[in-house]
Amino acid sequence: MSSIIVEALQRERALLRVKARILKSRVEDFEKRFNMKSEEFLEKFESGELGDDEEFFLWWSFLQALKGVEERMKIVESKIQEL
């Protein structure tokens, strides 16, 4: 039974890695386009310095999605280690 669970978690981990790579690529595109690291972008965006451009909301959403994927990957990794 635990081998089935481990296999399922490993598949989930593989999917999360793909999602993370895609999101990181999109984030890097924004960093290059706006010549700004994401950390700086977040500070400026969340303080209202950058305005309401749709591109900034998209960048912000990719960063939030990446954060969620990375958090989920940590959980999956820890579950795999437990089994």
Secondary structure as UniProt FT lines:
FT   HELIX           2..34
FT   HELIX           38..46
FT   TURN            47..50
FT   HELIX           54..82
//
